[in-house]
Amino acid sequence: MFTTPQSLEIMLEPLIRKRLELLYSDLQEAESTYVSLRNECDKQFSVMRNSLPDHLQHTAFMYEDVQLELQAIVESRIYLQGFKDAIELFSELNIYK
């Protein structure tokens, strides 16, 4: 059965989402540097957002929301590319058996 790149993405999307959730959970539990940097980032963004006049508060919120969406897209693409690379490597290794 031939799988198109789009169908591979559709099949892997729930797995990628779950794996990323587990990855972030593991990071928060085991990686103190990540937690420290995440907290510092949140603190600094909060300071910036709170220093804005009221009429720009929504703009700051929208900026943060878009940044999170961009990050989610990049994370998903990186994970998907990892699967594709693994499939290609597996295929290459099978050629030489």
Backbone hydrogen bonds, N-H to C=O, Kabsch-Sander energy under -0.5 kcal/mol:
donor,donor_aa,acceptor,acceptor_aa,energy
4,T,2,F,-0.5
8,L,4,T,-2.3
9,E,5,P,-2.1
10,I,6,Q,-2.2
11,M,7,S,-2.5
12,L,8,L,-2.3
13,E,9,E,-1.7
16,I,12,L,-3.1
17,R,13,E,-2.6
18,K,14,P,-2.3
19,R,15,L,-2.6
20,L,16,I,-2.7
21,E,17,R,-2.0
22,L,18,K,-2.2
23,L,19,R,-2.5
24,Y,20,L,-2.6
25,S,21,E,-2.1
26,D,22,L,-2.8
27,L,23,L,-2.6
28,Q,24,Y,-2.3
29,E,25,S,-1.6
30,A,26,D,-2.7
31,E,27,L,-2.3
32,S,30,A,-0.8
35,V,31,E,-2.1
36,S,32,S,-2.6
37,L,33,T,-2.7
38,R,34,Y,-2.9
39,N,35,V,-2.6
40,E,36,S,-2.3
41,C,37,L,-2.6
42,D,38,R,-2.5
43,K,39,N,-2.5
44,Q,40,E,-2.7
45,F,41,C,-2.5
46,S,42,D,-2.2
47,V,43,K,-2.2
48,M,44,Q,-2.3
49,R,45,F,-2.9
50,N,46,S,-2.8
51,S,47,V,-1.2
52,L,49,R,-1.1
56,L,53,P,-2.0
57,Q,54,D,-1.3
58,H,54,D,-0.5
60,A,56,L,-2.1
61,F,57,Q,-2.2
62,M,58,H,-2.8
63,Y,59,T,-2.4
64,E,60,A,-2.4
65,D,61,F,-2.4
66,V,62,M,-2.5
67,Q,63,Y,-2.4
68,L,64,E,-2.1
69,E,65,D,-2.0
70,L,66,V,-2.7
71,Q,67,Q,-2.3
72,A,68,L,-2.2
73,I,69,E,-2.1
74,V,70,L,-2.4
75,E,71,Q,-2.7
76,S,72,A,-2.3
77,R,73,I,-2.5
78,I,74,V,-2.6
79,Y,75,E,-2.4
80,L,76,S,-2.8
81,Q,77,R,-2.7
82,G,78,I,-2.0
83,F,79,Y,-1.9
84,K,80,L,-2.5
85,D,81,Q,-2.9
86,A,82,G,-2.3
87,I,83,F,-2.6
88,E,84,K,-2.6
89,L,85,D,-2.8
90,F,86,A,-2.8
91,S,87,I,-2.5
92,E,88,E,-2.6
93,L,89,L,-2.7
94,N,90,F,-2.1
95,I,91,S,-1.4
96,Y,92,E,-1.1
97,K,94,N,-1.0
